[in-house]
Each structure stands twice: as structure tokens, then as C-alpha cells.
């Protein structure tokens, strides 16, 4: 059996993801799709709407065969490290292809851009540095530098979010000498950052979340954009925990953490650079919500996402030291769920997989894995007791979720 | 004008405190009583029912002339350090007497016990150590050792909580070569740890708090035991903040803090000794309330109070390093409130007072004072916004509370 990989957040799983999944199966002719999915916290430095367990169920019901977790150390990072972690896991799981959605949609242009930028690296890097010195954020500086160095035959637009990610997937494949074949499909119907519904059946996850969090929001308002299974899991989660997760709910913990930390402690947090600790301390006392706090600390130099990730690392107490020796290759694979076919695939290839596959958290020890555990603790910390304790226990003792696709039932 | 001192927590101010205050005035013939009061967190390692500002108002309305704060570094400590901090502040404020309540009620026996134990120190200390080696808690070991070394002419019973405190006040006066004269009055009507009302007008603060926190508790149930002014301030606080403060409200923060700390970080916390960090980490995940957590971590070796103080230091992130060089003498005096007479006294003596008197937090910097500020941050952290931000702002910008005793009005 051969497998293809997808790199996802499924926050939540929607019709666009379903199209991506079907296209992946069609283009690769594979019967086993492996999703490497961010855990409880996402690349933009924010909590997932519902837990990774609930999102794993959505994925399995929608036809993903295996769901593994992208460790916190990669999931809550810039595009480059995010891509490295995800690609290394799909390679380790012996996938033949990885298929990603992009605005551009032509894989050869990603390959070309990656090769081109490798050659142009010295000039490109200098131009990035110059733009940063002028006060631009890193993503903006990269985009400016790319436009300055690129020749007319480089067709990729690296200002689009999914093109950037795709470019880093392809680059990671090259850098890691991975045998993965990259494929891309054009994202249709909605753009990544869209906040309003623009298509009859496809909406961005952003707009779906905005609807759920809006005051007048009703879960029925997103019926057109999500599979019924997603809706059921969202309702189940809400009924069990009485909430969806958002940064605002974590703001009291962030504020408490900041107000009890010394400047030296803050400076030791991952991504706390160039005296940002002073800026955070200056504004936290008077800030009454996460959004007003972010508004106050935002500068031209740092993107919202970059600062949001910093806040996340503060919340999870992730130190520079914790990620000092972070490899571009993930040292383990955490299995979150699988269906019968997924299990069959793993049985076939498991002797050839060179990384430890974690089925139960309690039985694995690794400094990097401790960050995932801490992230799970933090994710649960806003839940009232006894739900908080239950969610924490689940993290240690839950075996991978098993889905019987024929019977359409979880085991 | 001469002044006498009292050492208090006023949690909340009740009729027993009023008797103590009147007796102090009577016995000392003073017109100015200075109360050195614990701030937002108390000696038993728990949050005060209401903020230090509200408790200062209770004290002023009841006839205290000056209220100053016992810094966190002394207030949340064992009896010895608590006494040292309090006595040093009253000495610095040039009080002539200090008057404390005790079960024993005879000051000469405190003096005698202090002198006796000074001579018997080598034998006594060895016996304390032996008892600790057998697994007893420090207070229990001290009491055992004292009973073993004391001769028949030593009459003080050092197993009673207020006798212990009183003994340490007298010892601190000796050790600091203070010119304070100690006086004691017998506590009547209620013992410190009483949980039920046993007298028609005097109840322990413990029983008053228990009533307020009990499910059927009504503020009118404590009418007999508190002045009307206390009742009004309790009601005002409750109306403003919609709560009284208890450990249970801080438990989610404590749990979050523990679950995001490394063992090394916990070990660096003040009073985290002998591997206690492992014990805390073992039980926090499954604990759904502060009281169940305490029940699980409690051992014969450590008293409830000792462990509660450790939890408080974890909550406030107070490190061993922060208190490494703690002097027995407080380096500053924070003024919380005064009446006209108190102000007159301060004007008269201020040139002779050798410590800085802090009237506004924003204008003073000292590493030890930072602990008071952090404690205020933590105290506010359970309040919903914008109350949390308001309470924090108050800590920085509130000038001392002024009370006009003739007009019976706060200015």
C-alpha cells in the first residue's frame, strides 16, 4: 500500500479540506492519506477551536486514514521550521507524495523558485537583512527581497500565505534530501485570510471561526461550509466543555504569567528578542483583553503572528534553551488516530519506520515531547474542574483514536 | 505625642480586634496606635478575604491611627521572620510599646521564656533537630524540644499559636536591641483556630470567614462579631468585586503555574525543600480543588500552613534567590492609611525615622518591594476585567488612605 501526506491544522475541518483530501487521493492514486496535524496550538500562535482529539475525529470521519501530531516545537513556528517538521514526519512515515493547497497551483514554479533562491541565496539574504534593518518584519522583508532578486521567469508570488508555506515544503524536501514528491492543488472558493463567506460551499477556517465566535453566531450558520461530521464534533465538544477555545480565554493566564515574571525570565522565553520583554511589561498592566494588548504591542517590525507566537511561548513557558538544539527533523511521531486502512498501512511499514511512534504519552520521555505535554496542560487550563483534570488525564492515557470506516463508527 | 504598635492581619477586623485596640490605648496611655498589617496575603499562606485597602479602611474607622504594610517578605513567613519584620517596623516608627494578644496573658513569662531559651539554645536546638529527624514538623519539633528543656519555673505554654507569636515578638525585641516595651493582653472569648462561634460578641476571624464562605453563609450572620464599619466595607468590597478572596479561586492559577514549570524551576521557589517539587507535580494533575490538593501533599513532616505558604510562593513566583539576603530588619515602610492624629504623629517624628516611607508605589524601587507589587498583581489576577486592571492600577497610584476622625469620613 502506498501513502500520500497532507499538512493540516483542520481548525475546524471544512469542505475546502474535503476537496483537498479528495484531490490528493485522485492525483496520487493512493489509498492511504496521512495528515500531519498541528496539536492544540497553531502556527499563527493561537489555540485551536477544539482539542486535537476532536479534530482528529473530524479528519478520520472525513476520510483521512492516519492522523499524527506535528510537535509543538514545529507547529508554533515560522513557515520554515513548520515545514521542516511536517516534511520530516511525512518522510519518516514513508509517504511517496505530499500534496498541498496553494494560491499558485503549479508545482514546477515552486520547484523552480526553490532552486532559484538556493543559487541567489547570498544576494537574497543580504537584501532580507537590509529590509529588516529598515524596520520591516521578516515576512515582509523576505517578500521585498524576493521581488528584488527574482528574474522574470520566476513566476511564484511569495506574498501569498499558502504559496509561502508551499515554497517552504518544497525547500524542506530539497534540504532534507527527502524522496517525497511535492504536488499542489489550487485553493478555490476562499482565501486563507478571508473573514467573510464568498463561496456557496467553501469558506476559510478563519471565517468559520469568526462566525462561531461572533455574538450572534450560531453553529447552523456554517452548515454549508462543513461536513456534518465536523458539525457533530463541534457540538459534542461544546456540550462537553461549554466553550470553543480562543486567545481571549487564555488572556487572564497570560496576564498572570507576565505579571509574575521578571524581565530576565521573559527574556529567556523563545522568540523574545530585542528587548520585547520591556514592551510586553509596559502594556500588560493596563490591558483588559488580548486584542487590546496585541494592539498595543504591535509594531511595524513584528507581525501580529510573530507576537502572537511569542505570547503563546510565554503562556507555555517555552524557553530559548528548550529549542536551542532543535533539529529540522522531528525526533518522534505521535499517533493521534487511524482507520482500519491506516492501521494496515502502519503494520506493513512499521519495521521500516526509523522514528519512535508514540501511542501513549505516559510511556514516552523526550525533552521535546515534554513541550507537547505542557501545551496540552495549558490548553486544558481554562477549563473548569473537573473537566481540566479530565482533559489532562486524557492527554496521558488516551490511546490513538480508532475509526472503523465500514461501520462508520469509532471503536 | 507617643505611639504604641500592634501587629495585625485584620482578616477581617472584628470585635476582638476592637477590644485589643482599646486595651492597647488603655494600658499604654497612648493616643496614637500604629498597626503593622499583613498585605494581601497572610502568614498562614492564604489570600486575605478583601484587599489591604479595604482592611485599612476597617482599621481606621475602628480607631487605628496609622496603618502600615508588613512586606510580603515578612508577612508570608514562619513566626520568627514574621515577628522580626513587624517589630523592626514598629521600632523604626519610634513606637514605645507593642501590645499583643496571647493565650497566656502575662508578659513577664514571655520575657522569661525568651531569656531562658537564649541560654538553653544549644541543647534546645539539638532537640529540635532530633525531633525533625524523627519526621516531626518544625513547629511540633520546637514544642517538643521546649517541653523537654524547660524547667518548672518557665510557665509559658509554647504550643498555643498566639503564645508562639508573642514569644517571637519578645525575642525579636531582644535580638534587635529594640527599645520597644512588650505588653500582652489575654485573648478572651475566642481562640485563634476556633471555627464556631463560642461567645456572644467575640469570634475568631477564622469562624467569621468560614461563615462568609459557607454555602448558606449570609453577611448578617456575623453582625454580632464585627463593627458596623467592617460590615460596610465587606459589603462594599463584595459589591465592587463580586467576591471575597479564598485559595480556591486561585487554584486554577496555581495549577497552571505548576503544570508549566520544570522541576528545576519549582526547586528554585522559596521554601521548596527536600524534593517537595516531585510531590507537588505528582498530585497536581489529578487535583480538582485546592483543598483536595493540600490533602494529597500533606505529610507529618510539613504542616498545612508550611505547605500553604509554599503554594503561595509558587503562585507569586517568589524565589529562594529573592530572599537570600533577607535582613531581620525591614528596609522600608509602606504607609497604607492614617487619620488626622496619625498624620500629626508622622509629621512630628518623620525627621527621626530612618527608613524610607513609601506613600506611592510608583515612585519607589527596591527588590523586596517588588515582591509586594507582584503579590498585589497576583491578588488581582482572579478578578474579571476591567476590575483586574483597576486593582493593579490602584496598587501603583493610590496614595495612603486618609480618614478624618472627627467628621467620620474618608477624604
Interface residues (C-beta under 8 A of the other chain):
Chain A: X252 X253 X255 X256 X257 X259 X260 X261 X262 X265 X285 X286 X287 X288 X289 X315 X316 X317 X374 X377 X378 X381 X385 X386 X388 X389 X392 X393 X396
Chain B: X251 X252 X253 X255 X256 X257 X259 X260 X261 X265 X285 X286 X287 X288 X289 X315 X316 X317 X374 X377 X378 X381 X385 X386 X388 X389 X392 X393 X396
